[in-house]
Amino acid sequence: MLRLSRPRTDLRTLITLLAVASIVITLANSLYATWRVQREVLITNTLESNRVYATKLASTTEMFFQLAQSQLAYSAKMLGEGMDDETALQGEVDRLREQTNSFNSVVIVDANGWVKAISPESLMLKGMHLTTSSTTQALTERKPLIGKPGISAANNLMVFVSHPVWSKTGSYLGFVGGTIYLKKKSILNELLGEQFYRDGSSLYVVDGDNRVLYHQNGRLIGQKIAPLISRALQQKNGNGYQQIPKESGEPMLAGYASVPTPGWMIVALKPTQTTLEPLTSLLLKVLQHSVPFALLTLICAWILARRIALPLWQLARKASQMDAPGVSKEINGIYSWYYEASQIKRALLAGIGLLQDKIGRLKFEVQTDPMTALLNRRGLNAVLEYFLATRQPFAVLALDIDHFKRVNDTWGHDVGDSVIKSVAEQLGKSSRQTDVVCRNGGEEFMMVMPGADPDIAIAIAERVRKKIEELELPVVGHISISVGVAFWTADDQPMEQVFKQADDALYQAKNAGRNRVVTSRPEPVEADELQRHNG
């Protein structure tokens, strides 16, 4: 026999678990989406901030060099009237150095590379022949120049800015130039060093050869910038930003801008990890604000799951009690507030109706004789249980067809069955509406008459006997029955004894010649007969 195991999980639990899973997944997706979006926002904002910052410094640096060149251009114009007055030359270099503080040193060199004047004089270069790359370039190209960073005659890492000096007749007289120290205090260091560096941010100024000209860490000045950063920056022109990958060390976010006049590049860097540090606290705040709503949603989901599952749980519990009395009324009282539960409720009620109808038919078939449609002994017992419970007195008629074996032996069982049906039909017609007629087996019948007194019971028994005797049957003709009568008065007499008395009376009728009624109590004596007997 196939046995179905009972599931351990109910609908309410499943709905609650589904709600919990949905809330957790939604919250996780929200946190992940927030993390992704905020991460991109932080990185993009930092990159843009670094780009703007580098562009601002590049613009300021460009303006500084343009101003420096304009200062040198003015001095070169003044010096074009003659470079023979050494006092005037010295006064001019002192003015350039001290008036604007743009240069760490200022020098005037003639067309052959000899120093005509220098400020400060402590450098002791006056009268010396300069052969550095910057001076050689200035003498050769004879145009405004910003030289490549190099080592000066005084052994300082510097940038040399120069402007040619031409006479009024157009002859080349030499140049006037100023130096900007890169490792020592200079206006460039002050210009860049005034910026506010925090959170691991750093600033690089690099030349065309990717050599560091400025950094907060002075030890990096003069060194080559990281190769990967260098290659990344070489792919870009003007200003912009990009992420420097981890292969170069710590991942960085770079914003850069070019300084056109000297051909330099200013790079603002910030570590990616530092940029993303606020992200953790941001996610915690999002989680703190989301959890209360998630819990509230979970509570609402639990309440709704309970409401959804309650009708189905009640219907499922009643489904196992479909044969119980009154279950239809209980199911009808279940509040099914949504379509599915209402349909299931309707189906259960229809199924219970069909089940009860089938049970009723089965009970009828079990308690009914299939040939005569009269009650059988099981059906009679159900009636007697009711009489016993209600203490209802009744009379019992035990009936038997006389010589029925002869009918079967002579004409066969089909004719015998027809005789039994005819007798059963006549018994039903002769009985009262409240009487109970049953087939006790074979050719034996029994009639129970509730509330019938002895006279009525005997009269009905005689009527039945005469009706059967007068009945004309096909093939067989006439038959007769014998009847035994007994009474139960709802006293202490056992009910089984009454049926035994009726059987005994039936046997007496058989032994007395059949076709007669015998009662288990003495027959009442008529009054005139009693007087004759006493007389």
SULGI-V66640 format. One record per helix or strand of 3 or more residues. SS is the DSSP state (A for helix, B for strand). FROM is the first residue (numbers start at 1). LEN is the number of residues. If there is no record, write none. Layout:
BEGIN
((SS;FROM;LEN) (SS;FROM;LEN))
END
This chain:
BEGIN
((A;11;69) (A;86;15) (B;105;6) (B;114;6) (A;121;3) (A;133;9) (B;157;10) (B;172;10) (A;187;7) (B;202;5) (B;211;4) (A;218;3) (A;227;8) (B;239;6) (A;246;3) (B;252;8) (B;264;8) (A;272;48) (A;327;6) (A;339;29) (A;377;14) (B;394;8) (A;404;8) (A;413;18) (B;436;6) (B;444;7) (A;454;17) (B;481;8) (A;495;17) (B;517;3) (A;527;8))
END
